[in-house]
């Protein structure tokens, strides 16, 4: 079906997005990397940055690039060790491709799912990505395929992109594919397949529409894209699927228009985030704060700074969800602490600029960053968990 037959719709409002680009857009079957499709995508990223938006790129292509580097000497089988070696070899040319297309510096960030499951490493990865964005650098994220056994087998950079979207508090997940939308059936095999413009819920019927990978160099497929959309929706992040091979479709993104499939989220990102913060089990620790901190925390989007901390009780580690209470012990808020119990206790009442001199290092100026904090219902008026 021609892309012109797919309806154009408005993209959700966004300030920060994660954009996933697959191998099938960066390498021809059996060939090396090419800028043929990447050039338009890179132009969209640059235009977005010029308009005050931020984009984190999740890029596949390292294995395909490594195979092209070795040419006739490249292993032809699917041996895991060989694919890991190809991934290691292909990382440099893959990053070089994006740098050649970007007017801004490009930084490579290699992650595995284990990095994102471990709370301390999760916070470190998030802090790095935030700092790169603050420095006006384009982060190019990829799975660390040279050591990620299960992830390399599954090739689920789609799912990694959804996890990264939640990691950086993105407003939108963009998936550039070699197919222009989700279809009611595989359009390569069924002439009666029709594109689906919007998916409000990923039902079993919708999941049944997914096929396999459409490319010899790509290892994902529509099913992994639906999995990614489900993960993003759970975090309150909508997903837009579009053809990265259609320059017109990529160009429409810059006009806040989508020619593809929009997977809606059931609630806003902030609602989903605050609901989780309010209801997830907390560590056996409390941070007691003064009246000024109480007013700041319940009155708006404020972080908890060391100066507002009176004392720390219980026990918790960096990255744990902790209760924040006032001097009378009433629950004020809940949030993820950037410092463990012993560290937070040493910082209580101090100025943020003293953190490094007191500890010898710093995880940031805040005990609890405002993005990781939610006031409890008794204090935060006029807002529900819905």
C-alpha positions as CSV (number, residue, x, y, z in Angstrom):
1,X,0.0,0.0,0.0
2,X,1.3,3.4,-0.9
3,X,2.3,5.7,2.0
4,X,-0.2,8.3,0.6
5,X,-3.0,6.0,1.6
6,X,-2.1,6.3,5.3
7,X,-3.9,9.1,7.1
8,X,-1.8,12.0,8.6
9,X,-2.5,12.9,12.2
10,X,-1.2,15.2,14.8
11,X,1.7,14.1,17.0
12,X,1.2,14.4,20.8
13,X,2.9,17.4,22.3
14,X,6.5,16.7,23.2
15,X,9.6,18.3,24.5
16,X,11.9,15.3,24.8
17,X,11.7,12.2,22.6
18,X,13.5,8.9,22.2
19,X,14.0,7.9,18.6
20,X,14.8,4.3,17.7
21,X,16.4,3.5,14.3
22,X,16.8,-0.1,13.2
23,X,19.5,-1.8,11.2
24,X,17.2,-2.1,8.2
25,X,17.4,1.7,7.8
26,X,21.2,1.9,8.2
27,X,22.5,-1.0,6.1
28,X,21.4,-2.8,3.0
29,X,21.2,-6.5,3.1
30,X,24.8,-7.7,3.2
31,X,26.1,-4.2,2.7
32,X,27.8,-1.6,4.9
33,X,26.3,1.5,6.6
34,X,24.7,4.1,4.4
35,X,23.3,7.6,5.0
36,X,20.5,7.1,2.5
37,X,17.8,7.1,5.1
38,X,19.8,8.3,8.1
39,X,20.3,11.7,6.6
40,X,16.7,12.7,6.8
41,X,16.4,11.4,10.3
42,X,19.5,13.3,11.4
43,X,18.0,16.5,9.8
44,X,14.8,16.0,11.9
45,X,16.9,15.6,15.1
46,X,18.8,18.8,14.3
47,X,15.7,20.7,13.5
48,X,14.1,19.5,16.7
49,X,17.1,20.7,18.7
50,X,16.9,24.1,17.0
51,X,13.3,24.4,18.2
52,X,14.2,23.7,21.8
53,X,13.4,20.0,21.9
54,X,15.7,17.1,22.9
55,X,16.1,13.8,21.2
56,X,17.9,10.7,22.4
57,X,18.8,8.3,19.6
58,X,18.7,4.5,20.1
59,X,20.5,3.1,17.1
60,X,21.0,-0.5,15.8
61,X,23.4,-1.3,13.0
62,X,26.7,-2.3,14.8
63,X,26.5,-6.0,13.8
64,X,25.7,-5.1,10.2
65,X,28.5,-2.6,10.1
66,X,31.0,-5.1,11.6
67,X,30.1,-7.7,9.0
68,X,30.7,-5.2,6.2
69,X,34.1,-4.3,7.7
70,X,35.3,-7.9,7.4
71,X,33.6,-8.4,4.0
72,X,34.5,-11.9,2.8
73,X,36.1,-12.9,6.1
74,X,32.9,-12.2,8.1
75,X,31.4,-15.2,9.8
76,X,28.3,-16.3,8.0
77,X,26.6,-18.3,10.8
78,X,24.6,-17.1,13.8
79,X,27.2,-18.1,16.4
80,X,26.8,-15.8,19.4
81,X,30.5,-15.1,19.9
82,X,30.9,-14.2,16.3
83,X,28.0,-11.8,16.4
84,X,29.4,-10.2,19.6
85,X,32.7,-9.7,17.8
86,X,31.0,-8.1,14.8
87,X,29.1,-5.8,17.2
88,X,32.4,-4.7,18.8
89,X,33.9,-4.1,15.4
90,X,30.9,-2.2,14.1
91,X,30.3,0.2,16.9
92,X,32.9,2.7,15.7
93,X,31.6,3.1,12.1
94,X,28.0,3.2,13.4
95,X,28.8,6.2,15.7
96,X,31.0,7.7,12.9
97,X,28.0,7.7,10.6
98,X,25.8,9.6,13.0
99,X,28.6,12.1,13.8
100,X,29.0,12.8,10.1
101,X,25.4,13.7,9.9
102,X,25.2,15.7,13.2
103,X,26.3,19.3,13.6
104,X,26.5,18.6,17.4
105,X,28.9,16.3,19.2
106,X,27.7,12.7,19.4
107,X,28.2,10.5,22.5
108,X,28.0,6.8,22.6
109,X,26.1,5.2,25.5
110,X,26.2,1.4,25.7
111,X,23.7,-0.2,28.0
112,X,22.3,-3.6,28.8
113,X,19.0,-4.4,30.4
114,X,20.9,-5.3,33.6
115,X,22.1,-1.7,33.7
116,X,18.5,-0.6,33.8
117,X,17.3,-3.2,36.3
118,X,19.9,-2.4,38.9
119,X,18.8,0.8,40.7
120,X,22.2,2.3,41.2
121,X,23.3,1.7,37.6
122,X,19.9,3.0,36.5
123,X,20.4,6.3,38.3
124,X,24.0,6.6,36.9
125,X,22.8,6.0,33.4
126,X,20.0,8.5,33.8
127,X,22.4,11.1,35.2
128,X,24.8,10.6,32.3
129,X,22.0,11.0,29.7
130,X,20.6,14.1,31.4
131,X,24.1,15.7,31.5
132,X,24.7,14.9,27.8
133,X,21.4,16.6,26.9
134,X,22.3,19.6,29.1
135,X,25.6,19.8,27.3
136,X,23.8,19.9,23.9
137,X,25.3,16.6,22.9
138,X,23.3,13.9,20.9
139,X,23.3,10.7,22.9
140,X,23.4,7.6,20.7
141,X,22.3,4.6,22.8
142,X,22.8,1.0,21.9
143,X,22.8,-2.3,23.7
144,X,26.2,-3.4,24.7
145,X,26.0,-6.3,22.4
146,X,29.5,-7.5,23.0
147,X,28.4,-8.7,26.5
148,X,24.6,-8.7,26.5
149,X,23.9,-12.4,25.7
150,X,20.1,-12.5,25.8
151,X,19.6,-9.0,24.4
152,X,21.8,-9.8,21.4
153,X,19.8,-13.0,20.7
154,X,16.5,-11.2,20.8
155,X,17.7,-8.0,19.1
156,X,15.2,-5.9,21.1
157,X,16.5,-2.4,20.7
158,X,12.8,-1.6,20.3
159,X,12.3,-2.6,24.0
160,X,15.5,-0.9,25.0
161,X,14.2,2.3,23.4
162,X,11.0,2.1,25.5
163,X,13.1,1.6,28.7
164,X,15.3,4.5,27.8
165,X,12.2,6.7,27.1
166,X,11.1,6.0,30.7
167,X,14.7,6.5,32.0
168,X,15.0,10.0,30.6
169,X,11.3,11.0,31.2
170,X,10.6,11.3,27.5
171,X,7.2,12.6,26.3
172,X,7.2,10.5,23.2
173,X,8.8,7.3,21.7
174,X,9.5,7.4,18.0
175,X,10.2,4.2,16.1
176,X,11.5,4.5,12.6
177,X,10.9,1.3,10.7
178,X,11.0,-0.2,7.2
179,X,7.2,-0.5,7.3
180,X,5.0,2.6,7.4
181,X,2.5,1.6,10.0
182,X,0.9,-1.3,11.9
183,X,-1.4,-3.2,9.4
184,X,-4.3,-5.4,10.1
185,X,-2.3,-8.2,8.5
186,X,1.1,-8.6,6.9
187,X,0.9,-6.3,3.8
188,X,3.7,-8.3,2.1
189,X,1.4,-11.3,2.0
190,X,-2.1,-10.0,2.3
191,X,-3.3,-7.5,-0.3
192,X,-6.3,-6.7,1.8
193,X,-4.2,-5.5,4.8
194,X,-5.1,-2.0,5.9
195,X,-3.0,0.4,8.0
196,X,-4.1,1.1,11.6
197,X,-3.8,4.8,12.3
198,X,-4.3,4.7,16.1
199,X,-4.2,2.0,18.8
200,X,-5.7,2.9,22.1
201,X,-5.0,-0.5,23.8
202,X,-2.7,-3.4,22.9
203,X,-5.3,-6.1,22.9
204,X,-4.6,-9.8,21.9
205,X,-6.3,-8.9,18.6
206,X,-3.7,-6.1,18.0
207,X,-0.8,-8.3,19.0
208,X,-2.0,-11.0,16.5
209,X,-1.4,-8.5,13.7
210,X,2.4,-8.6,14.4
211,X,4.6,-10.4,11.9
212,X,8.3,-11.3,11.9
213,X,11.4,-9.3,10.9
214,X,11.3,-7.9,7.4
215,X,15.0,-7.6,6.8
216,X,18.0,-9.9,6.7
217,X,20.1,-7.3,8.7
218,X,17.4,-6.6,11.3
219,X,16.6,-8.9,14.2
220,X,13.5,-7.3,15.5
221,X,10.0,-7.2,14.0
222,X,6.5,-5.8,14.5
223,X,6.0,-7.9,17.6
224,X,9.0,-6.2,19.4
225,X,7.6,-2.8,18.4
226,X,4.3,-3.6,20.0
227,X,6.1,-4.8,23.1
228,X,8.0,-1.5,23.2
229,X,4.8,0.5,22.7
230,X,3.2,-1.4,25.7
231,X,6.2,-0.7,27.9
232,X,6.1,3.0,26.9
233,X,2.3,3.2,27.5
234,X,2.7,1.8,31.0
235,X,5.1,4.7,31.7
236,X,2.5,7.2,30.3
237,X,4.5,7.6,27.0
238,X,2.8,7.4,23.6
239,X,4.6,5.7,20.7
240,X,4.7,6.8,17.1
241,X,5.6,4.2,14.4
242,X,6.5,5.5,11.0
243,X,8.6,4.6,7.9
244,X,12.1,5.8,8.1
245,X,12.5,5.1,4.4
246,X,10.0,7.7,3.4
247,X,11.5,11.1,3.4
248,X,8.1,12.7,3.4
249,X,7.0,10.8,6.5
250,X,10.2,11.9,8.3
251,X,9.7,15.5,7.2
252,X,6.2,15.5,8.6
253,X,7.5,14.8,12.1
254,X,9.1,18.2,12.0
255,X,5.6,19.7,11.4
256,X,4.3,17.7,14.4
257,X,2.5,15.4,12.0
258,X,2.6,11.6,11.9
259,X,2.0,9.4,8.9
260,X,2.0,6.0,10.6
261,X,0.5,4.5,13.7
262,X,0.1,6.2,17.0
263,X,0.0,4.0,20.1
264,X,-1.7,6.0,22.8
265,X,-0.9,5.9,26.5
266,X,-3.7,5.4,29.1
267,X,-2.5,8.3,31.2
268,X,0.0,11.1,31.0
269,X,3.6,10.4,31.8
270,X,3.4,12.5,34.9
271,X,0.3,10.8,36.1
272,X,1.8,7.3,35.6
273,X,5.0,8.4,37.3
274,X,3.3,9.9,40.3
275,X,1.0,7.0,40.6
276,X,3.9,4.6,40.8
277,X,5.8,6.8,43.3
278,X,2.8,7.1,45.5
279,X,1.9,3.4,45.6
280,X,5.1,1.4,45.2
281,X,6.5,-0.2,48.3
282,X,9.0,2.1,50.0
283,X,12.3,1.3,51.8
284,X,12.3,1.3,55.6
285,X,13.6,4.8,55.8
286,X,12.3,8.4,56.3
287,X,13.7,11.8,55.5
288,X,12.4,14.5,57.9
289,X,12.2,18.0,56.4
290,X,11.5,21.5,57.7
291,X,8.5,23.7,57.0
292,X,10.2,25.5,54.1
293,X,10.9,22.2,52.4
294,X,7.3,21.1,53.0
295,X,6.0,24.3,51.3
296,X,8.4,23.8,48.3
297,X,7.5,20.2,47.8
298,X,3.8,20.5,47.9
299,X,3.6,23.9,46.2
300,X,5.0,22.9,42.9
301,X,7.8,21.1,41.0
302,X,10.6,21.5,43.5
303,X,13.4,19.1,44.4
304,X,14.4,18.3,48.0
305,X,17.7,19.9,48.7
306,X,20.0,19.0,51.6
307,X,19.3,22.3,53.4
308,X,15.7,21.4,53.9
309,X,16.5,18.0,55.6
310,X,16.2,18.0,59.4
311,X,17.2,14.4,60.0
312,X,17.2,10.9,58.4
313,X,15.9,7.7,60.0
314,X,15.6,4.0,59.2
315,X,17.7,2.6,56.5
316,X,17.8,2.9,52.7
317,X,20.2,2.8,49.8
318,X,20.8,5.2,46.8
319,X,17.9,4.8,44.4
320,X,15.4,3.5,47.0
321,X,11.9,4.9,47.3
322,X,11.7,6.7,50.7
323,X,9.0,8.5,52.6
324,X,9.4,12.3,53.2
325,X,7.8,13.6,56.4
326,X,7.5,16.9,58.2
327,X,8.7,17.6,61.7
328,X,5.5,16.1,63.1
329,X,5.9,12.9,61.3
330,X,3.1,13.5,58.8
331,X,3.7,12.1,55.3
332,X,4.5,14.9,52.8
333,X,5.9,13.2,49.8
334,X,7.6,10.1,48.5
335,X,10.6,9.9,46.2
336,X,13.7,8.2,45.0
337,X,16.7,9.2,47.0
338,X,19.9,10.0,45.1
339,X,21.9,9.3,48.3
340,X,21.9,6.4,50.8
341,X,21.0,6.7,54.5
342,X,24.5,7.4,55.7
343,X,25.2,10.0,53.0
344,X,21.9,11.8,53.4
345,X,22.4,11.9,57.2
346,X,25.8,13.7,56.7
347,X,24.2,16.1,54.2
348,X,21.2,17.1,56.4
349,X,21.0,20.8,56.8
350,X,24.0,21.5,54.5
351,X,24.2,23.5,51.3
352,X,24.3,21.7,48.0
353,X,27.7,23.2,47.2
354,X,29.1,21.4,50.2
355,X,28.2,17.9,49.0
356,X,31.5,17.1,47.3
357,X,33.6,18.4,50.1
358,X,31.7,16.4,52.6
359,X,31.4,13.1,50.7
360,X,34.3,13.3,48.3
361,X,31.9,12.9,45.4
362,X,28.5,14.1,44.3
363,X,25.5,12.4,42.7
364,X,23.8,15.8,42.2
365,X,22.6,18.8,44.1
366,X,19.4,17.2,45.2
367,X,18.6,14.6,47.8
368,X,15.5,13.8,45.8
369,X,15.1,15.2,42.3
370,X,11.8,16.7,41.4
371,X,11.3,14.2,38.6
372,X,11.5,11.4,41.1
373,X,9.1,13.0,43.7
374,X,5.4,13.0,44.3
375,X,3.5,14.8,47.0
376,X,1.0,12.6,48.8
377,X,-2.7,13.2,48.3
378,X,-3.3,14.8,51.7
379,X,-0.8,17.6,50.8
380,X,-1.2,17.9,47.1
381,X,-4.7,19.3,46.5
382,X,-6.7,19.2,43.4
383,X,-4.8,16.3,41.8
384,X,-5.9,12.7,41.6
385,X,-3.9,9.5,40.8
386,X,-6.1,8.8,37.7
